[in-house]
Amino acid sequence: MAVNLAAKYSSVVDERFVTESVTNIGFNTDFDWVGVQTVKVYSLQTAALGNYTRSGSSRYGTPAEIQDTVQEMTLSQDKAFTFTIDRGNEVDSMNVRGAGAALDRQIREVVVPYTDTYRLGVLAANAGGSDDTPATSANAYELFLAGQEFMGNNSVPAGGRVAFMTFAYYNLLKLDPSFTQSGDMGEISLVRGVMGGVDGVPLIPVPSSRLPADTQFILVHPMAATSPVKLSEFFIHENPPGISGNLVEGRLYFDAFVLNNKKNGIYVSTSA
């Protein structure tokens, strides 16, 4: 006769490690998408300097109408998810399938990583400055300073800049003798994800999977980009028609844009 050994499942769920969203600090909220899908932004040109003439009727030169361009920003990311939790499955698995916990897990492990990855991809694809020198423990600080120099030469405000980077680059920066001798890692900020700073710039290491391939760091001023979230809705429907249990649904309607005249407020460092 067979011997049947007892088995018991734990009510504690082995959750995966996750990284919360850290990209909000890199974008502005200057534009209003209420009631619309598209926002148009004017960019006005300037007039050239010439010599003043002390005689005649056009002493300042020949006037010409200031020209402009229009950038259209249309939201394209309309994402959704849905799943059910049958009441029988919930009670037969020691209630570890709770709808609230499942929804929270979905947001942490799916929605947040997708949002951050999309936003960082938009920044990298529209950067005004870039460099493809692979980082080492001997040049990591120099590469960062090159990004700072680029922004300074393009009149990007020094205050407000933020750097998203891989943990590999973050480690190389801390090992660089030039940085350890003259750098300023500073204290860890209360802003989510910030792990110190360099030259007044908050450093935010992120999982490499959220950055485009070969990206080492992205230096950005939030004035350069905006990321509107028009809808962020999550629902738990208890015992909807046809289901004994819970129906969970979520929708995220958002996008990210880089302003045409402010691309130089983004600098990307890659290894290839």
PyMOL commands that set and color helices and strands:
alter all, ss='L'
color gray80, all
select helices_A, chain A and resi 24-26+87-91+99-125+140-153+167-175+177-182+208-210+222-224+260-265
alter helices_A, ss='H'
color red, helices_A
select strands_A, chain A and resi 38-44+68-74+77-86+129-131+162-166+197-198+201-206+215-220+225-226+229-238+245-254+257-258+266-270
alter strands_A, ss='S'
color yellow, strands_A
deselect
rebuild
show_as cartoon
